[in-house]
Amino acid sequence: MQSRIAVIGLGSMGYGMAQSLLRAGHATYGYDINPQTAERFQAEGGETETLAGIAETLDVVVVVVLNAEQTQSVLFGSEGVVARLKPGAAVMACATVAPEFARRMAARCAEAGVLYLDAPISGGSKKAGEGALSIMASGSAEAFAAARPVLDATASTVFELGDSAGAGSAMKAVNQLLAGVHIAAMAEAMTFGMTQGVAPETFVEVISQCAGTSWMLENRAPHIVAGDYTPHSSVDIWPKDLGIVLDAAKSAKFAAPLTAAALQQFLAASGSGLGHEDDAAVAKVYARNAGLTLPGDA
């Protein structure tokens, strides 16, 4: 059956999800702070009405913004969508946020008669466009049922992690700990290899087939070899995401030294003006400190 779905946030992940929903035959509305992005989506077949005009007819609102502050603004700000939704409509929140924040949003949605699915996403922009994301979701059975058309259209794997919000975001924090550390470790290993005469392209060829590889290495290291830092996932995402991990670790009285070390490298990259580049640009911090020249650099 066709559902009426709004995707709020047409960045690299949200745009791909909206495209996947269109392919699945759903009436899909796409909204973004950049009007040109929304217009491009409409040119590809997206619906054209304003969010205020159609909110009460929506079955699901998918929120794919950057952080908790933006999520809260979309849901409950001065033009918040929750107050306009019909009872039983669902919010599917995909940003990486603290588990406690997800629980608060779920409670506020429940007060308005709206279902909330805590549904962080993983897989990158390519998989988002293919409808092949992994989604770490938690919420009531009713929230899962309401959001099922979105889950089916955008994900190859849906992990159902519990019947209340927070569990999905907790799992995403675990994933982001590993992902952030792996990117920083890849950058460190590649630039260390350069000091030993190992060319970046040789590093990728060999290590991607050895025990030291990781998904992040295989995905991000080629960006460095190509000298292409077009942001699929930017440096500035990581101070936020690893900050969430460290805040949760502090609350649990858990030491996370590897996370803290990776965070410092991303902060150094951001402070060097690289915040809006692809997160593989963290390698530039290592290269600068070692006097190395990465591919594509003069």
C-alpha positions, 0 to 999 in steps of 0.5 A: 500500500502507498503511504504518505511520508515526509523526509525532513533533512535531505542531506547525503543520507536523507536524500538517498532514503527519500529516493528509495521511498519514491522507488517503492511507490510511496507519496514522498515529500522532501524538505530541507533548509536548502530550498535547491535540494528540495527542488531537486528532489521534487524534480525527481518525482517528489511531492510539492506541497508545503509541510504545513499544508500536508502534515495532518495527512502524513503517515510517517515523518522521517527526521534525518537531521544532524543532531539532537537540537535539530531533531527537537526543533523539527518535532517541537520547535516554533513550527514543529511538526508533531502538533500537526500530525494526526493521532497514530502517525509515526515519527522515525528519528534517524539522527545520532543522539543520546539514548536519554534524548530519544526517550524524552522525544518519545514521551513528548510524542506520546503525549501528542498521540504520535508514535516514535521510533528511535531509528539511527541509521548506518551504511553511508550515502551509497547504501541510503540511495540503494535502500540498503541501510542498516537501521538500529531501531527500538520502539513500541510494536505500534511504532514499528508497524506504522514505520514498516513501509519506511523500514522496508523501502530504505533498509536491507537490515533492521535490528529490532532492539526493544520495545521502548526508545533509547535502545536504538540510540545506545546501539548507534553509540556503540557503532559510532565508537567503533566507526570513529576509532576505525577512521582515525586508526586508518588515517594513522596507519596510512600515514605511518606507512608513508613514513616507511615508504608505503604508498597510499595506493599500495596501503589500500591494495594490501591492507584491504585484503589483510587482517588489519582491514575494516569497513571504514578503511575500505570505504574511506582510504580510497578517498585519500588516495584519490585526493577527493574529500567531497563530504559523504560524512564530514569531519564535524560529525565526529566531535558530536558523535564521539562526544555522545559516546564519551558523555554516556561513558562518563555517566556509566563510569566507564573509561573510553581512552581510544574514543577520547584519542580519536576525538582529539584527532577529529577536533584537530582536523575541525580546528584546522578548517577541515570540518566540512570536508569528508571525515577521511580528511583527518589524515591531513592532521597526521600528514601535516604533523609528519611533514608528509604530502598526501595525494592531490596536495601540492 
